[in-house]
Amino acid sequence: MRANDDPVALLLTMGREANPRKTGDDATVARWRAVDPKNLTPWMYDLADEATALTSDSAAEPPLRDGFFDVARATERFDLYFDDVVRETTLAVRRHPPSASMRKTLFAPDYPNLDAYAYGLGTALWASAAVPSFMPLVQACKGEPLRATPTRAADCRAMAGLLRERSDTMFGRLFGIALVRRAATDDAERLAIKDERRREDWRMAQWREAMLLDPDGTSMHTTARLLESADISEMALMDAAIARAGLSSEPPPDWDSGYQFPDEREAAESSP
């Protein structure tokens, strides 16, 4: 109620217990859109055309709301305020360090230092905020809906480009990669997208390796980068940790994470 024009607070008011197709109340979403109109995130709520779903006999996911892609093209980023939430949590934990018993009650206690604990707690708090359902968008960018609308492939590619290039989290970036894969038109493009995903899998693997090699130093360095930056993405924090650990940011040519896109899994299941 006291959030006023703070978009981070507005994000955190929207818990996951609500209907994933329509998360949060209309007034909160409207305030959020008004204070951060160029951010795609608040426009991702109420994606589904529920009126069509109510008049349909089908149990399938309701279609995407008309006009969504026009709205999406006017936005500039997909910002889930990851750094803002984790930064404020870290500062709060530093001001009021929890006791050992409170750590156990509030969050997993086995972190190498207080900053690492604060970062983990902040990440958990951020993850508890509502991420809107992407399913209407997924359905609109594959199969018959993708083929039936002349402009749909271009719309899906534009959306994927924003998510891949202007997301503050790995979640947004990976979803953009998955979305553009659905709109790919030939094997060469699919192969390039596959390699893009492989590089992100390598980045995540190297970040985990950096944490294993030096959990204390890596967590303190990551917190320092977070606190000294006014705006920094999750990927940039990963890259900083990887560089500090002296690990390679480039995967070996023959490295494979084993990840398969849905179309690859479907092809494998249908092959004799």
N, C-alpha and C positions, 0 to 999 in steps of 0.2 A: 504493500500500500504506500510505502514511503519511497518507492523507486523513482518516482517522478520521470525524469528524462535520462536515466542511466540505463543504457541498453544491456549492460552486463547483468544488472539486477533483474531486468525484464526477462532475460534468458533463464536465469536461475529460478524464477517463480514458476516455470512451466515444467512440472514433474511428469515422469513417465507413466504415472498411474492413469492418465487420461487416455481417451480413445486415440490410438496412433494415427488415425485418418484425420482427426480434428483435435489437435492437442492444444490445451490452453483456452482461455476465454477470449472472446472477440475483442473486448476492450483492451486487454493486454497486448494482443497482436497488433491492434490498430495503433496503440501508442508506440510500440516498437518500430513499426513501419514508418511512422511519422518522424521519429528521432534518428533513424538510420536507414533512409530510403534507398540508398545505393548498395546496401548489403542484401544479397540474395536470401540470406537465412530466414528472416521473418516472412518473406514472400513464399517460402516453401510450405507454410502451414495452409491447411484447407486446399490442398492440391486437387483432391478428388471432387468430381461433380456428384455430390450426394443425391441431388434431386433426380438425376438420371438413374442412379442406383436404386432409389426407392420405387421407381416406376418400371424397373426391369425385373424379369423373372429369373435372370441369371444370378448365380452366386459368385460370379467372377468379380475381380477388383473393379470398382467403378472407374469410368474413364477420367482422363485429365480434364480439369476445368478449362473451358474456352478462354482464350486470351492469356493463358499463363506464359507462353513463350514471349509474347510482346512485353509483358512486365519484366521477365527475366533478362531480356536484351537491354533493358534500361539500367540494370544493376552493374556493379563494377567488381564485386568480390563476394566470396562465400566465407564469411567471418563468423566463427563460433566462439570468439573471444577466449581462446585457450590460454594465451599468455596473460590476459588480464585476470582471469580467475585464479590461475596458479600463482601469479605474482602477489595478489592480495592475500591469498591463503598463506603464502610463505611469510609475508610481513606480519600477519596476525599471529602465526605460530612463533615467530621470533619475539614478538611483544609479550606473548603469554605462553611460554613453553609448557606443554602438558606434562603432568607427572607420568611415571611409568604405568600406573594403574589406569590413568586416563587414556594413555596411548593404546593400551590393550582394549579398552572399552570402545574408543572412538575409531581406531583404525589399526591395521597390522603393525605391531611394535618393532619388528625386526628390520630396522633400517640402520645403515652405518653411522648416520649422524642426524642432527635435527633438521638440517636443510633437506636431506634426502627424504626424511619423513614428511616434511611440509610439502615437498614437490609431489610425493605420492598421494598425500591427502588432497591436495589441490586438484590433481588429475582425477581422483575419484569423485570429488565434488562437481567438477566440470562434467564428467561422464554421467552424473545423475540428472543433469538438466535434460530437457526434452529435445531429442533430435527428431525432426518431423519425418513422417513416413515418405520414403522415396518411391514406393511401389507404383502409384499412378504414373510417375515419370518413367519408371522402368518399362511399364507396359506400353506407354506411348511411343517408346523408342525401339521397339522390336516387332518382328513379325508383321502381321497384316496392318496394324495402325501405322507402322513406319512406312510401309509400301503404299498405303492407300491415299496418303496426303502428300501432294507434290512438294510442299515446303518442309515436311517433317524432318527429313534427313539433315537439312541445313540447320533447322532449329535445334536438333539434338546435338549436332556438332558444335554449335555455338555455346550451348549449355555445357557440354563436356570441356570445351576450351576454357571457360571461366573456372570450372571446378579444378581443372588440372593446373592452371597457371596462377589463379588468384584465391586459393584456399589457404587458410592459416593452419590447417591440420592435415595429417596424413589421411584421415578418414575422407575428407573432401577430395583430396588429390586422387586417391585410389578409386573413389566412386566415379570421378571424371574419366579416368582411364577405362573403367568398365563400361561406361556409357558410350564412349567413342568406339569401343570395340564392336558394340551392337550396330553402329552405323557404318562400319567398314565395308568397302565394296569389293575388295580383291585380296588375294593372299599376301601380296607385298605389304599392303597397309596393315593387315592383321599381324604380320610378322613384326613390323615396326612397333605396333602397340604392345605386342608380347614382350619385346625387348624393353620397352618403357616400364612395364610392370616388373620385369626382372630386375631392373636397376633400383626400383623402389624396394623390392624385397631384399636386395643386397644392402641398401642403406639401413633398413630396419635390423638386419642381421648384424651389421657392423656396429650399430649403436648398442645392441644388446651385448656384443663382445666387449665394447669399451666399458660398459657397466660392470661386467664380470672381471675384467682385468684390474680395475681400480675403482671399486664402488664408492669409496670415500672421496677420492679426488675428483672423480667424474661428476658426482652429484654436487659437490661444492662449486666446481667450475660451471656447471649448467645453471645453477642458481645465480651465480654471479652474472652470467650473460643475460639471464632473464631480468634481473633487477636493474641492470645498467641500460636496458633497451626499452624504449617507449613502445615499440611494436616489433615483435619478432615471431616468426612462425615456428611450429613444432619441428618442421624439417630443418630449419636453420639451427635450432638447438641440437638436433641430432648431428648435423654436419660439424658443428663446433666440437662436440664430444669425440667424434670420430677422428678429427684432425689432431686433437690434443693427445689421443691415444696412439697416434702414429699409424693408424690403420688406413688401408687403401679405400678411397671413395669409388673406385672403379672395379666392377666385378671381373674376374678372369673370363676370357671368351667362352670357356666350356662350363662355367658355373650355371647351375639350374636350381631354382628354389623348389621346383616341383609343383608350383601353382598352375592350375588350369582354369581358363575362363569357362563359363557355362556352355558355350558352343563347343568347346573342346571336350568337355565331359560328355555332352550329348552325342558327339561324333564317336567317342570311344565306346559308349554304351551300345550304340546302334551297329557298330562294326562286328562282323562275324568272328 
